C-alpha cells in the first residue's frame, strides 16, 4: 500500500532539481505517410490511447474533449467549468447537447485546434503542441492538468509565447512524446486537411444494431404510452437514469443514453437540452428516446445500467402492476415541485420507488460519486475516505410503511435544487433554509422511530437482499477528489458506517445528482455541499441508533473532533439498542452479524484486509514463496502509522496500481493499493488539510485494479518483494530510500511510460469487464523525475 507512497518518494527526489535545458535535436524526424489517412481507423486510436486519458470529461483541460470527432471538431475554450468562485451561472457546454456543429460552438466561444481556412497545418494548435513535445521531449518539473496557468491558447502567436515561457509543456502534457509512428500519423493526417468521418462512417457510428433495435422499440413504446400511469413511471425512470450508460443485454456491446426529444420514435432525435432532468421541457409533447453512445467509453463516466428483459419485467412488477396511492395523473413541471421527488411522485407507492432504488443501489450511490462532477470535490470532500453503507429493509422503513409521514413532512423534505443554479453565497451561508429543513426532518424522523420501535433496532430491520445481484452492503473508497463504489464489505474496519433509508437515499440522489448543476454559481455548489453535510450526519446517526445508547454520542463526537457538538445537530432516536453487545466494539459486532447472519445473497464477505477483533497486523513474511505470502506482506504494510504513512501525506498519492511479475508458477498479479486518509472532521469547508492526521492513515489492498484516476504505477518482481516491503516498513524519507523506491515506481518522465500504461489499461479492461473504460491520467503524480536519473 505504501506503494502509492513510493510514488511520493519519487517525487520528492525531483523536488530540488533544476530543469535541464531542452535537447538541441528532436526526438525523431517527422515523416508524413504517403497514403491517405482515415480519421476513424488511423488517427482516433492514437488519440484514444494518448489523449483521451486526460481529455474526456468536464475537467478536460481547456474543455477539449477528444473522445469523439465531435469533441475534436468543437475544439477548446478558455472558460473553465470548475470555478469555485463563479458568481454568475455559466452557459452549459455539453457536447452533443448544447450545440451540434462547429459553427454553433464557435458562437459559444470555442476555437479550433485544427487548421481552419487558409491556415497551414503546422500552425494548427494540435500540431504545434505535439510537435513542440517532439522537439523538446524533456519532462521535468511539476504538471497539473487542471492548473490555472495552462495555455488554452486561441491563436498561433499566443501558443508560441506560452511554449517559449514553458518549454517543457508540449503534448502529451507531462508525459513522454508520441512515438514516431504515432506522430507521423497524426501530423500526416493534419497535413492532409484533417478530414473527419465520412457521412457513411458517421451513419455507421450512430446506427443501432439489429439485436438492440427490438429492445429500443420495446422500451420506447412503454415509456411513451399516453396512460398517466405509464407517463409518471417513465418520468421517474428518466430522472434517475439520465446519466446511465444503458445496455440492453443483447450481447451487442453497445451503450445508450436516455434523452427527452421533441420527435417521436422512428425519427431523428431532437434533444431537449434542459440543465436538469426534471426541468420543464417547455413543449406540450416530448418523447423518451434512446441515443447510441459512439464516443470512446471512459471509466469515470461509465455507469452501466441494464435494461434487458429482466429490467422490463421488473418495471411492470414494481410500477405498473401495483395499485397506486391515488388515481394515476400527470404532474406538471413547477420548479419547486419538480425538485421534490416525494411530492412529484407521491402517487407511486413508496415501496415501489424504494425497492427500485434498492435494486439499483450501487448505481444510485455511484451517480453521486462519479456523476455530474467528474472532479468530485463538491461531492467528495463531504465524506470520509472509507465507509460501508447498509440499507433499511422496506418492511421496516417507516417512510415506506407509513407514506403519510412523507406527506406530513413534505415542507422539510424540500431540496436546494428548487432554487435553481444561481444562488447567492449569502443565501447559502447565512439564510440556508434547506439545511435547516433537513435538520427539522431528521429530528421528526428520529422521534417517529422512537415511537414505533420502543424495543430498539437490530440487524433484522436491515435489508438482506433478495436477488443474486443485489447489493445489501456497499463500500465507498474516496481518493481525494474521486471515489469508487464496490459491492460488499471491502477493506479493514472503517471509522464510520451509514444506514440509509428511503428518504435519505432519494435526497442524496436528487440533491447531488438530479438537482446539481456543474455550471451553477459558487452559492449553488455551496448549498449542495452543506445540504449533503446534513445528509451524511443522518446516515451516520441512523447507524448509531443500532449502537448501545450510552456509546452513541461518544462515537459521533469521535468522528467530529474539534467541532462544537451543537453544530452537529446530532439527534439520536430515543430507543435502546435492539441487540445485546458483548465487546467494546459494537460497530464491529453489528457489521459481522449483518454479513454473517443477515445477508442472504452470495459473494459478500470480509476480505483479507479485515482483521477480526484481537487479531494484530501480521509481520512481514520471511519468504515469498506463495501468493499468500504476498498477501500477508500487503496486510502487514497497511497498518496505521507504518513508517511510509507517517512521512507521506500528499493527496496526490491515494491509489496505486501494482504489477507483480515472475511469481513462481503464477501469472503476473495486479493489486490496487488504496490509502485511507484519516480526517478528524469532514465538516470543514475550506482547508481540508488541517483536519488530516497522517499518523492514523492506513491502506487497503485489493486484488485487481480499481479507481478512476491511478496516481502511480509500480512494477515489482517477486524476487524484489522483500526489498520493496522493507522500504515501506522502514521508510525514513532519506535520499537512499527514495533511490530504492525509484527502482519500482514508473515516473511520468520515463521513456517507457506509455508501454507501461498500455499494459495496465489492458489489465484494467479485463478486470472491469462490462464496466471497462479508459482510465484517467489527470491525477498521475505531478512531479517528474530528474531526467539524469532515468
Secondary structure, DSSP 8 states (H G I E B T S, - for coil): -HHHHHHHHHHHHHHT-------SS-SS-----SS---IIIIIHHHHHHHTTTTSSSTTSGGG---SSHHHHHH-B-S--S--TT--S------BTTTB-SHHHHHHTT-B-SS--TT--GGGSHHHHHHHHHHH-----EE--TT-TT-----SHHHHHHHHHH-TT--SSTTS----HHHHHHHHHHHHTT-----HHHHHHHH---HHHHHHHHHHHHHHT-SSHHHHHHHHHHHHHHTT-EEE-SSS---EEEEEEESS-TTS---B---SSTTS---SS--EEEEEEE-S--BGGG--EEE-SHHHHHHHIIIIISS--SS--------HHHHT-HHHHTTTS-HHHHHHHHHHTHHHHHHHHHHSS-SSTHHHHTTS-SEEEEEEB-TTT-HHHHTTHHHHHTTGGG--GGGG-S---HHHHHT--HHHHHHHHHHHHHHHHHHHH-TT-B-GGGB---SSTT--SEEEEEE-SS-EEEEES--SS--SEEEEE-HHHHHHHHIIIIIT--TTS-HHHHHHHHHHHHHHHHHHHHHHHTTS-HHHHHHHHHHHSTTS-HHHHT----S--BSS---SS-HHHHHHHHIIIII--SSS----TT---TT-------S---SHHHHHHHHHHTTSTT-HHHHH---TT-SEEEEEEE--TTS--EEEEEEEE--BS-S--SS-GGGGB-GGG-EEEEEES---SS--EEEEEEGGGHHHHHHHHHT----HHHHHHHHTTB--TT-TTHHHHHHHHHHHHHHHHGGG--B---TTS-SEE--GGG-
